[in-house]
Amino acid sequence: MHYLVLISLFFSLQAFGATLISRQFPSLLIPVSQDAPNTALGTQYTGQVAIRNGSHQIYTEVLFDIPPNAATSCNLSFSISTSRPAPWTLTPSPPFPGPFIFNISTLSSAPNKCLDTWNHRPSVKDWVATVEVKHDGSVKMTGGKVGCLKGQTANFLVYPGRAGTMGLEWFEEADPVHGITYEMWTDE
């Protein structure tokens, strides 16, 4: 059993000797709501993903402006700061069965903050990660590795990972790191 934990830990770490050279925060967070299917909600300072009774969903489109860089590997990360609390809400309040689960996938094209709605938005391309968030702020991410897009935009969709009634809203912060980020690493 201990070997499985060690193997899992080994594969989840960046390559030995890797150095974080840049952490990018979203340039755009654009919610799209199933309850307002033709309304463009524009860009926000908070990310939101929700589902109520299997419908009434809210997704968030995320755009990162990636600078030219020397990265050899890149990944998405999601964190909730618990050491110095930043604004976030997980609903419903306990008790509810298990953590809140959401997925992150790439988008076929860049989101448009003025035009995107539930009914008019880029299509989902490829799964990138599944994220579990608990009420204590602990986060478990499966996946997350992405191609290093140098001098381009990286476009993602955050959406519920299971049916039920759950929601997560977070405010993006740099200090402490809180929310979704795009990390660039280089081997030394």
N, C-alpha and C positions, 0 to 999 in steps of 0.2 A: 504494500500500500504506500509506504514512504517513497518507493521508487517512482510510482506514478505521479506523486506530488512533485518530486524533483525533476522529472522529465517535463511535466507541464510548466514548471517554473523556468526551466532552461529554454524552452521554445517560446515563452512569452517575453523574454528579455531581449533587448537589442543586442546585436553582436558584441562580444567582449571587446572593450576598448572603444566602442562607439561614443561619439560626442554629440550632444544636442547642439546644433548650430543655429537653429531658429525655431520659434514657436509662433505660429500665426493664429490670429483670432478672426472670427468671421467678419467679412466686410458687409454682408447682408444676411439678415434673418427674416425670412418672409413666410408668415403663416398662411395657410390655405384651409378654409373651413367648409366641411360638408354641409353645415347649416346655412351658409351664405355662399352657395355654389358659384355665383356669378359676380361676387364682390371681391375686388382686389384690395387686400388689407394693407399693402405697402410693407416697407421694412420696419422692424421693431428692434428694441434693445433687449428683448427677452426671447428665448426659444420656448416653444410650446408643442407638446404632443399629447393627444388625449383621445379617448374613446369612451362612449357611454352606451351601454347595452348593445354592444356590437356595431353601433353606427354613430352618428353625430361626431365624426372624427375631425381632428385637427392635426395637420402635418406641418412641419417647418422645412422650407427650402433653405439651404445654407450655401453661401458662396464665400470662398477664400480667394484673395488675390495673392498668388504665390510669386515672390520675387525671384529673379535669377539667383542661383545658389550652387554650392558644390556638394549638395546632399547625395549620398549613395543609397539611403533608404528613408522612407517616409511612412508615417502612420497617422491615423486619427486617434484622438484621445478624448475621453469624457471624464470630468471629475466634478465632485461636489466638495467644496471646502467646508470642513467641519472644525478646523483649528481656529479660524477666524471667520465666523459664519457670513456667508453672502446670501442674498435673497434667492430662495427657491421654495417651491411648494410641491408636495407629492400628495395626491388625493386618490382614493378616500383615506381618511384617517384610519389608523389601526383599530381593530384588527381587520385585515383582509388577507386573502390567501396568496402568500408568496410576494416576491418583489415585483415592481413595475418593470415591464420588459418593452424595449423599443428597438427597432432596426434602423440601420443607416445604409443607404444605397447610393450609388452614383446616379446622376441625371444625364439624360441624352444631350442636353444643351444647358447653357447658363440660364438661371432664372431671371425673370424681369419683374422688378419691384413695383412697376406701375400697372402691369397687365395680368400677372399670374393670379388665377383663381382656382378653386377646386376643379372646375370644368375645363379650364384652359391653363395648362402648365406642362413643363417638359416631362417626358415619360421616364420611368425608372429604368435604369440600365442594368447595373450589377450590384449584388449584395456586397457590403463591405464589413459590417459588424452587427452584432447583437449586444445590447447593453442592458444590464439589470441594475436597478437602483432600489435600495431599501430605505425605509423611513429614518434610519440612523445616518444616512448619507453615504453609506458604503456603496461602491460601484464595482461591478464585475463586467469586463468587456471581453467578448469573444471575437476574434478577427481584428480588423482595424488597419491592416497593412494596405497601403495605397501606392500607386505609382508616383514618382517624384515629378511633379509638373513644374518645370522651371520657367518663370516668366509668363505663366498662364493663370487662368482661373481654375479652381477645383470646385465642382458643384455636387451637392449631396442633398438627399431627402431624408428627414428623420420622421418615422411613422410608427404607430403602435405595433407591438410584436405579438399580441394575443387579444382575444376578444374579452369582453367584460366591461367594467366601468372603472377606469383609471386615468390619471393624468399627471403630467409633470410640466412645471414651468420653472425656468431658471433665468437669471440675469447673468450675462457674460461679464466676467471680470478677469483682469490680468494679475492682480496682486491682492489676495491669493488667486492662483489659477482656479477658475470656476466656470464650467461649461464645456463646450466642444472646441477642440483646437486641432490644428494641423501641425505635426512635428516633423522637422527635417534633421536627419542624422548623417554624420560622416564617420567613416572608419579611420582610426589613427594607426 
